[in-house]
Amino acid sequence: MYNSDTELLFPPRIIPALRNLRGARWQKLIDRIDESDEMSPEKVAFVLMMVRINGCASCNADSFRAMHGCTQCAKQAIRRIKETDKEIKETLESATQEVIQYLELKS
């Protein structure tokens, strides 16, 4: 079964759909990320963070997650997170630093 909402890794197009799943700090974060440039280090870091949270690397076409699609998978993963919005923001900041360091090594 193929779901048109299923991709190999977390797609940035899903970011706005995650906005109302948590508190005000999360909503501001999502708004900022969604409005940023597609290749901004912070947006790339958000995708990296979501790939890790969702377990995208272990997803495959036959998995329950893939059958439901990336949007539902991401929403469920965000709902299940036990960390506070502040802790998630700190995780994003760490991922942003990883992305920046990687980009500096590549240039």
N, C-alpha and C positions, 0 to 999 in steps of 0.2 A: 504494500500500500504506500503510495507516494503522497506526501503532504506538501503543498506549495509553500508552506510557511517554514519548512525545514531546510536549514543550510548547514554547511560543514562546521562553522564556528558562529559564535554569537553575532548576529547582524545589527549594526548600529541603527537600522530603521526601527528597531523595537524599543529603543530608549524612551521615547515619549509614552509608550504604553505602561511603563514602570512607574510613572510619576506619582500616582495616587495610592501606592501600596504601603507607604510609610509616612513618617511625620514631616513637619515643615522643613527641617534641615535637609532631608532627603529630597523633597520637592524642589528646593532651591538648587540643590546639586544637579538634579536631573535637568532642570531648566537651563542651567549654565552649560552642561555638557551637550545638550541637544542643540543649543544655539552656536556652539563652537564649530570651527572648521573641521571638515572630515578628517584631515590629517594632523590636527592639533595633538600634541603629546598627551593632553588630558583625555581627549576622546579615545585615542588609541589605548591609553591605560585603562579607561573604563571598559573597553571591549576585552582587554586582557583580564581584568578583574572578573568580569562576568563569565568569561571562558573558564576560569578557575572555579568560580562559585557553582556554575551550572554543570561542570564536568563535561564540557563540550568535546574534549579530546577523546573521551571514551564512548561517545555517542555514535551509533551507527544506524543505518537505514531500517534495521529490523527492531530497534529498541522501542520501548514504550514511549520514551521521551520524543523520539523522532516522529512517531506516529501522531503525537499530539501537536507537534510543531514547536518552533523556537519561542514563540511568544508565550505560550502556556507554560513551557518549561522554565523560562526566565521568571515569569510571575510567581510560579510555585517556589522556585529557589529563593527569591527575595522574601516571600512570606515566611519561609522556614528559617531564615537567618536569625540567629539569637543575638548577634552583636547590635549595639546601639547605632543610631545614625552617625554619631560622632566617630565610633570605631570603624564604621564602613568608610567614612571620609578619610580616615587615617590610612586605611588599606589602599584606597584610591591614590592618596598622595605617595605612598610607597611604590605603587605600580607606576605612577607617573615618573618617579625618579628612575626606575628601571628602564622605562622607555627612553628617557632623556639620555641616560648613560649608554644605552644601546645605539642610539642615533649618533652620539658623539664618537663612538668607536667606529661606526660605519663611515664617518666623513673624514 
